Amino acid sequence: MKTSPLHDKHLSLTAKMADFGGWLMPIEYPGAGVLAEHTAVREKVGLFDVSHLGKASVVGDGALEFLNMCLTNDLTKIADGSAQYTLLCSPNGGVVDDLIAYRNSPTDFFLVPNASNTTDVVAVLQKHAPSGITVTNLHNDFAVLAIQGPLAPEVLSQLGISVDIDYMAFTHVNISGADVIVCRTGYTGELGFELLPKVADASRVWDAIVQVITPMGGLVCGLGARDTLRTEMGYPLHGHELSLEISPVEASANWAVGWEKEEFIGSSQLKAQKKDGALRKSFALKSLDRGIPRAGMAVKNQEGIVVGEVTSGTFSPTLKHGIGLALLSSDVKIGQKLVIDVRGRESQCEVVKLPFVTSHVR
């Protein structure tokens, strides 16, 4: 199993570790735990090691046009120095992965896919790449750190970095003598930044950030809190809300598709599905009792007919009740009361609009 370049830091903090996409990563840290780490991000600031995320480059004349023929979103709509959330689909419209594309120039892109899908993403792009376009897997070249929470700008300021960065824009900065890519992105719904230092520089960049956040009441956070934070926002997780069997239309991710583009991988299937209407869609569920939705649980209507299943679920540390995301029959309505089968016990829930909590990313 692969480990983060910060693995020794996590072991020294006696973090609880688990497998994430073939990487041994921290779930939570003792003395705090998921609830405290979650609250720190919502109220102050948290630092995550997400170095398991993939990294790849696409370079060469025509890189912009090539990627626009592969990925769902429209890269012509962002400028150099900006990033974009997008998807790589299969020819049948399923999702190989969701990823962030960083546009350095029309001939130079940096991609951040999910850990376990990086090899697949690179393989698809290499297969389709014309002569002159080079697709390189850089998974082991960079670490990824996330500073998330309302105090995140103050953290950067104390590190000597200008915080005048637009949402989904990035720049190159120096932290403790290391060149670092800083992007105003995140997976928590809070104002935040994701930093990509080279692997050799990861430890000193981490130490510099920890030194700043500790007096603020900030916490080092594990991937357990990252999951509860993203679920409160309704952000999809590949393998749950998105997969080779779940299309962007079904996942309510139409906003990440450049529908006006003439063609991209899976476009004919997705356009037909959008026109005809998907038979199932992703919805948000709020528990009305003490039940906690979990992935795989059946969801029924009041007549006892199964209308879908939960794709992600958790106890919301912010709202103090269960919340979930579910793939349900598309005729389900906001405000409708449904029933979740929680280990043989019926738990009442309501279909609600996302996000569960207010976004502060901007």
C-alpha positions as a Python dict, from the first residue, in 0.01 Angstrom:
ca = {
    (1, 'M'): (0, 0, 0),
    (2, 'K'): (127, 349, -85),
    (3, 'T'): (187, 611, 180),
    (4, 'S'): (184, 989, 183),
    (5, 'P'): (516, 1177, 198),
    (6, 'L'): (379, 1296, 535),
    (7, 'H'): (319, 942, 663),
    (8, 'D'): (571, 976, 947),
    (9, 'K'): (396, 1294, 1064),
    (10, 'H'): (69, 1105, 1097),
    (11, 'L'): (231, 816, 1279),
    (12, 'S'): (398, 1055, 1524),
    (13, 'L'): (52, 1196, 1601),
    (14, 'T'): (-81, 836, 1640),
    (15, 'A'): (-348, 900, 1379),
    (16, 'K'): (-603, 631, 1302),
    (17, 'M'): (-509, 512, 953),
    (18, 'A'): (-711, 344, 675),
    (19, 'D'): (-696, 253, 306),
    (20, 'F'): (-806, 524, 62),
    (21, 'G'): (-769, 421, -300),
    (22, 'G'): (-467, 206, -221),
    (23, 'W'): (-309, 473, 3),
    (24, 'L'): (-275, 444, 381),
    (25, 'M'): (-414, 780, 500),
    (26, 'P'): (-522, 936, 834),
    (27, 'I'): (-892, 907, 927),
    (28, 'E'): (-877, 1105, 1250),
    (29, 'Y'): (-635, 1215, 1520),
    (30, 'P'): (-653, 1131, 1893),
    (31, 'G'): (-758, 1403, 2134),
    (32, 'A'): (-986, 1557, 1874),
    (33, 'G'): (-1166, 1305, 1654),
    (34, 'V'): (-1400, 1360, 1361),
    (35, 'L'): (-1650, 1585, 1541),
    (36, 'A'): (-1388, 1825, 1674),
    (37, 'E'): (-1198, 1827, 1345),
    (38, 'H'): (-1519, 1895, 1152),
    (39, 'T'): (-1610, 2182, 1386),
    (40, 'A'): (-1262, 2333, 1359),
    (41, 'V'): (-1305, 2361, 980),
    (42, 'R'): (-1653, 2512, 1006),
    (43, 'E'): (-1555, 2762, 1277),
    (44, 'K'): (-1176, 2818, 1256),
    (45, 'V'): (-938, 2626, 1030),
    (46, 'G'): (-822, 2274, 957),
    (47, 'L'): (-524, 2124, 775),
    (48, 'F'): (-566, 1805, 569),
    (49, 'D'): (-314, 1581, 400),
    (50, 'V'): (-481, 1469, 76),
    (51, 'S'): (-165, 1358, -101),
    (52, 'H'): (-342, 1041, -214),
    (53, 'L'): (-515, 1254, -478),
    (54, 'G'): (-374, 1198, -825),
    (55, 'K'): (-164, 1438, -1030),
    (56, 'A'): (-101, 1437, -1404),
    (57, 'S'): (8, 1675, -1677),
    (58, 'V'): (-111, 1723, -2033),
    (59, 'V'): (135, 1926, -2239),
    (60, 'G'): (178, 2012, -2606),
    (61, 'D'): (40, 2219, -2891),
    (62, 'G'): (-335, 2162, -2902),
    (63, 'A'): (-362, 2047, -2538),
    (64, 'L'): (-665, 2271, -2481),
    (65, 'E'): (-853, 2137, -2782),
    (66, 'F'): (-756, 1778, -2698),
    (67, 'L'): (-876, 1795, -2336),
    (68, 'N'): (-1195, 1970, -2443),
    (69, 'M'): (-1267, 1671, -2668),
    (70, 'C'): (-1214, 1436, -2372),
    (71, 'L'): (-1352, 1608, -2060),
    (72, 'T'): (-1714, 1712, -2005),
    (73, 'N'): (-1672, 2075, -1899),
    (74, 'D'): (-1561, 2354, -2132),
    (75, 'L'): (-1201, 2458, -2070),
    (76, 'T'): (-1232, 2751, -2313),
    (77, 'K'): (-1448, 2921, -2048),
    (78, 'I'): (-1161, 2963, -1802),
    (79, 'A'): (-848, 3175, -1834),
    (80, 'D'): (-485, 3080, -1775),
    (81, 'G'): (-426, 3062, -1400),
    (82, 'S'): (-775, 2921, -1334),
    (83, 'A'): (-902, 2574, -1246),
    (84, 'Q'): (-1222, 2392, -1337),
    (85, 'Y'): (-1418, 2099, -1195),
    (86, 'T'): (-1484, 1849, -1472),
    (87, 'L'): (-1549, 1483, -1550),
    (88, 'L'): (-1397, 1215, -1769),
    (89, 'C'): (-1670, 986, -1899),
    (90, 'S'): (-1673, 652, -2072),
    (91, 'P'): (-1829, 625, -2421),
    (92, 'N'): (-2156, 507, -2262),
    (93, 'G'): (-2175, 815, -2037),
    (94, 'G'): (-2057, 661, -1710),
    (95, 'V'): (-1798, 852, -1508),
    (96, 'V'): (-1438, 728, -1516),
    (97, 'D'): (-1354, 1003, -1266),
    (98, 'D'): (-1423, 1359, -1158),
    (99, 'L'): (-1121, 1587, -1139),
    (100, 'I'): (-987, 1940, -1123),
    (101, 'A'): (-812, 2075, -1434),
    (102, 'Y'): (-558, 2353, -1378),
    (103, 'R'): (-498, 2565, -1688),
    (104, 'N'): (-141, 2699, -1698),
    (105, 'S'): (-172, 2788, -2066),
    (106, 'P'): (-352, 2653, -2375),
    (107, 'T'): (-61, 2409, -2414),
    (108, 'D'): (-6, 2315, -2049),
    (109, 'F'): (-259, 2160, -1806),
    (110, 'F'): (-222, 2002, -1463),
    (111, 'L'): (-490, 1754, -1355),
    (112, 'V'): (-588, 1632, -1008),
    (113, 'P'): (-803, 1317, -1028),
    (114, 'N'): (-900, 1080, -746),
    (115, 'A'): (-639, 846, -602),
    (116, 'S'): (-764, 510, -723),
    (117, 'N'): (-865, 642, -1066),
    (118, 'T'): (-545, 821, -1164),
    (119, 'T'): (-405, 530, -1363),
    (120, 'D'): (-735, 493, -1551),
    (121, 'V'): (-758, 866, -1627),
    (122, 'V'): (-401, 877, -1758),
    (123, 'A'): (-457, 561, -1963),
    (124, 'V'): (-770, 702, -2132),
    (125, 'L'): (-602, 1033, -2211),
    (126, 'Q'): (-287, 861, -2342),
    (127, 'K'): (-501, 638, -2562),
    (128, 'H'): (-672, 937, -2723),
    (129, 'A'): (-374, 1176, -2729),
    (130, 'P'): (-260, 1275, -3079),
    (131, 'S'): (103, 1314, -3178),
    (132, 'G'): (261, 1611, -3000),
    (133, 'I'): (51, 1579, -2682),
    (134, 'T'): (224, 1423, -2381),
    (135, 'V'): (20, 1287, -2090),
    (136, 'T'): (231, 1214, -1780),
    (137, 'N'): (134, 1048, -1451),
    (138, 'L'): (281, 1266, -1172),
    (139, 'H'): (104, 1090, -884),
    (140, 'N'): (423, 1045, -681),
    (141, 'D'): (579, 1383, -761),
    (142, 'F'): (358, 1615, -554),
    (143, 'A'): (193, 1623, -214),
    (144, 'V'): (-148, 1789, -168),
    (145, 'L'): (-239, 1982, 147),
    (146, 'A'): (-572, 2153, 212),
    (147, 'I'): (-615, 2454, 442),
    (148, 'Q'): (-990, 2490, 497),
    (149, 'G'): (-1202, 2717, 714),
    (150, 'P'): (-1286, 3084, 778),
    (151, 'L'): (-934, 3152, 911),
    (152, 'A'): (-764, 3004, 601),
    (153, 'P'): (-682, 3348, 451),
    (154, 'E'): (-517, 3450, 780),
    (155, 'V'): (-305, 3133, 768),
    (156, 'L'): (-175, 3222, 422),
    (157, 'S'): (-120, 3582, 529),
    (158, 'Q'): (96, 3469, 822),
    (159, 'L'): (292, 3250, 579),
    (160, 'G'): (365, 3565, 379),
    (161, 'I'): (128, 3480, 93),
    (162, 'S'): (-115, 3723, -70),
    (163, 'V'): (-470, 3594, -27),
    (164, 'D'): (-602, 3795, -322),
    (165, 'I'): (-685, 3479, -519),
    (166, 'D'): (-1023, 3438, -688),
    (167, 'Y'): (-1228, 3124, -630),
    (168, 'M'): (-1098, 2842, -856),
    (169, 'A'): (-785, 3043, -944),
    (170, 'F'): (-428, 2942, -863),
    (171, 'T'): (-79, 3084, -838),
    (172, 'H'): (277, 2981, -751),
    (173, 'V'): (417, 3091, -414),
    (174, 'N'): (714, 3027, -187),
    (175, 'I'): (663, 2867, 154),
    (176, 'S'): (968, 2795, 369),
    (177, 'G'): (1188, 2805, 60),
    (178, 'A'): (966, 2566, -137),
    (179, 'D'): (783, 2642, -462),
    (180, 'V'): (415, 2559, -405),
    (181, 'I'): (106, 2574, -626),
    (182, 'V'): (-178, 2736, -429),
    (183, 'C'): (-534, 2707, -558),
    (184, 'R'): (-846, 2850, -399),
    (185, 'T'): (-1035, 2522, -400),
    (186, 'G'): (-1151, 2264, -151),
    (187, 'Y'): (-1393, 1984, -66),
    (188, 'T'): (-1548, 2119, 255),
    (189, 'G'): (-1776, 2409, 158),
    (190, 'E'): (-1560, 2653, 352),
    (191, 'L'): (-1329, 2922, 223),
    (192, 'G'): (-1004, 2740, 165),
    (193, 'F'): (-695, 2664, -35),
    (194, 'E'): (-526, 2352, -168),
    (195, 'L'): (-147, 2351, -184),
    (196, 'L'): (73, 2132, -402),
    (197, 'P'): (440, 2124, -298),
    (198, 'K'): (690, 1882, -445),
    (199, 'V'): (720, 1562, -241),
    (200, 'A'): (1066, 1657, -115),
    (201, 'D'): (927, 1985, 25),
    (202, 'A'): (604, 1850, 176),
    (203, 'S'): (731, 1803, 531),
    (204, 'R'): (862, 2156, 582),
    (205, 'V'): (553, 2311, 423),
    (206, 'W'): (334, 2100, 654),
    (207, 'D'): (537, 2205, 960),
    (208, 'A'): (513, 2573, 866),
    (209, 'I'): (134, 2551, 837),
    (210, 'V'): (93, 2358, 1164),
    (211, 'Q'): (299, 2623, 1342),
    (212, 'V'): (57, 2891, 1221),
    (213, 'I'): (-278, 2716, 1277),
    (214, 'T'): (-209, 2583, 1626),
    (215, 'P'): (-224, 2920, 1811),
    (216, 'M'): (-548, 2995, 1619),
    (217, 'G'): (-720, 2689, 1760),
    (218, 'G'): (-694, 2514, 1425),
    (219, 'L'): (-655, 2138, 1398),
    (220, 'V'): (-483, 1881, 1184),
    (221, 'C'): (-776, 1690, 1032),
    (222, 'G'): (-824, 1342, 891),
    (223, 'L'): (-1027, 1217, 598),
    (224, 'G'): (-1317, 1124, 827),
    (225, 'A'): (-1395, 1492, 883),
    (226, 'R'): (-1336, 1563, 515),
    (227, 'D'): (-1613, 1315, 435),
    (228, 'T'): (-1866, 1460, 681),
    (229, 'L'): (-1786, 1811, 555),
    (230, 'R'): (-1832, 1721, 188),
    (231, 'T'): (-2153, 1530, 263),
    (232, 'E'): (-2302, 1836, 434),
    (233, 'M'): (-2237, 2023, 108),
    (234, 'G'): (-2369, 1744, -113),
    (235, 'Y'): (-2037, 1715, -297),
    (236, 'P'): (-2013, 1386, -490),
    (237, 'L'): (-1759, 1114, -417),
    (238, 'H'): (-1657, 886, -701),
    (239, 'G'): (-1768, 531, -632),
    (240, 'H'): (-2073, 665, -448),
    (241, 'E'): (-2254, 951, -627),
    (242, 'L'): (-2052, 907, -947),
    (243, 'S'): (-1934, 585, -1113),
    (244, 'L'): (-1914, 401, -1442),
    (245, 'E'): (-2278, 310, -1374),
    (246, 'I'): (-2392, 660, -1268),
    (247, 'S'): (-2381, 938, -1529),
    (248, 'P'): (-2342, 1314, -1464),
    (249, 'V'): (-2711, 1358, -1559),
    (250, 'E'): (-2818, 1103, -1299),
    (251, 'A'): (-2578, 1253, -1044),
    (252, 'S'): (-2736, 1599, -1087),
    (253, 'A'): (-2400, 1723, -1219),
    (254, 'N'): (-2529, 1882, -1541),
    (255, 'W'): (-2352, 2203, -1437),
    (256, 'A'): (-2016, 2029, -1493),
    (257, 'V'): (-2097, 1949, -1857),
    (258, 'G'): (-2036, 2184, -2149),
    (259, 'W'): (-2357, 2100, -2331),
    (260, 'E'): (-2286, 2345, -2612),
    (261, 'K'): (-1965, 2161, -2704),
    (262, 'E'): (-2002, 1962, -3024),
    (263, 'E'): (-1835, 1650, -2893),
    (264, 'F'): (-1654, 1493, -2597),
    (265, 'I'): (-1619, 1135, -2472),
    (266, 'G'): (-1969, 1009, -2391),
    (267, 'S'): (-2141, 1321, -2528),
    (268, 'S'): (-2393, 1146, -2751),
    (269, 'Q'): (-2516, 926, -2467),
    (270, 'L'): (-2531, 1214, -2218),
    (271, 'K'): (-2711, 1448, -2456),
    (272, 'A'): (-2969, 1179, -2529),
    (273, 'Q'): (-3016, 1114, -2158),
    (274, 'K'): (-3056, 1486, -2087),
    (275, 'K'): (-3312, 1520, -2368),
    (276, 'D'): (-3514, 1211, -2274),
    (277, 'G'): (-3479, 1257, -1899),
    (278, 'A'): (-3294, 1026, -1661),
    (279, 'L'): (-3495, 758, -1485),
    (280, 'R'): (-3305, 822, -1162),
    (281, 'K'): (-3139, 1124, -1001),
    (282, 'S'): (-2932, 1215, -699),
    (283, 'F'): (-3129, 1367, -411),
    (284, 'A'): (-3055, 1489, -58),
    (285, 'L'): (-3222, 1328, 244),
    (286, 'K'): (-3265, 1473, 594),
    (287, 'S'): (-3339, 1229, 876),
    (288, 'L'): (-3652, 1308, 1075),
    (289, 'D'): (-3561, 1075, 1362),
    (290, 'R'): (-3244, 927, 1510),
    (291, 'G'): (-3168, 712, 1205),
    (292, 'I'): (-2834, 762, 1028),
    (293, 'P'): (-2837, 693, 652),
    (294, 'R'): (-2548, 482, 523),
    (295, 'A'): (-2441, 390, 172),
    (296, 'G'): (-2632, 94, 30),
    (297, 'M'): (-2944, 131, 243),
    (298, 'A'): (-3272, 95, 55),
    (299, 'V'): (-3503, 397, 29),
    (300, 'K'): (-3879, 341, 6),
    (301, 'N'): (-4187, 556, -40),
    (302, 'Q'): (-4466, 559, 217),
    (303, 'E'): (-4630, 265, 38),
    (304, 'G'): (-4320, 53, 98),
    (305, 'I'): (-4205, 52, -265),
    (306, 'V'): (-3826, 81, -310),
    (307, 'V'): (-3744, 403, -500),
    (308, 'G'): (-3364, 387, -478),
    (309, 'E'): (-3075, 362, -234),
    (310, 'V'): (-2846, 579, -24),
    (311, 'T'): (-2509, 654, -188),
    (312, 'S'): (-2352, 844, 106),
    (313, 'G'): (-2474, 910, 458),
    (314, 'T'): (-2353, 1031, 794),
    (315, 'F'): (-2441, 1207, 1117),
    (316, 'S'): (-2410, 1579, 1049),
    (317, 'P'): (-2191, 1738, 1319),
    (318, 'T'): (-2328, 2080, 1220),
    (319, 'L'): (-2700, 1996, 1210),
    (320, 'K'): (-2694, 1722, 1478),
    (321, 'H'): (-2901, 1473, 1277),
    (322, 'G'): (-2856, 1221, 1000),
    (323, 'I'): (-2814, 1331, 637),
    (324, 'G'): (-2765, 1140, 316),
    (325, 'L'): (-2732, 1150, -59),
    (326, 'A'): (-2935, 898, -253),
    (327, 'L'): (-2990, 782, -611),
    (328, 'L'): (-3368, 775, -644),
    (329, 'S'): (-3643, 754, -901),
    (330, 'S'): (-3651, 1085, -1088),
    (331, 'D'): (-4018, 1141, -1003),
    (332, 'V'): (-3931, 1193, -635),
    (333, 'K'): (-4006, 1552, -525),
    (334, 'I'): (-3843, 1799, -286),
    (335, 'G'): (-4036, 1791, 41),
    (336, 'Q'): (-4150, 1431, -5),
    (337, 'K'): (-4133, 1205, 300),
    (338, 'L'): (-3953, 874, 242),
    (339, 'V'): (-3840, 577, 451),
    (340, 'I'): (-3484, 444, 485),
    (341, 'D'): (-3430, 82, 580),
    (342, 'V'): (-3174, 122, 860),
    (343, 'R'): (-3074, -239, 934),
    (344, 'G'): (-3431, -359, 927),
    (345, 'R'): (-3576, -57, 1108),
    (346, 'E'): (-3777, 206, 923),
    (347, 'S'): (-3631, 556, 955),
    (348, 'Q'): (-3830, 856, 834),
    (349, 'C'): (-3660, 1116, 616),
    (350, 'E'): (-3745, 1413, 396),
    (351, 'V'): (-3614, 1505, 51),
    (352, 'V'): (-3448, 1848, 78),
    (353, 'K'): (-3249, 2089, -136),
    (354, 'L'): (-2870, 2101, -124),
    (355, 'P'): (-2654, 2212, 37),
    (356, 'F'): (-2747, 2097, 386),
    (357, 'V'): (-2542, 2388, 528),
    (358, 'T'): (-2454, 2725, 376),
    (359, 'S'): (-2153, 2736, 144),
    (360, 'H'): (-1875, 2982, 225),
    (361, 'V'): (-1637, 2898, -60),
    (362, 'R'): (-1660, 3249, -204),
}
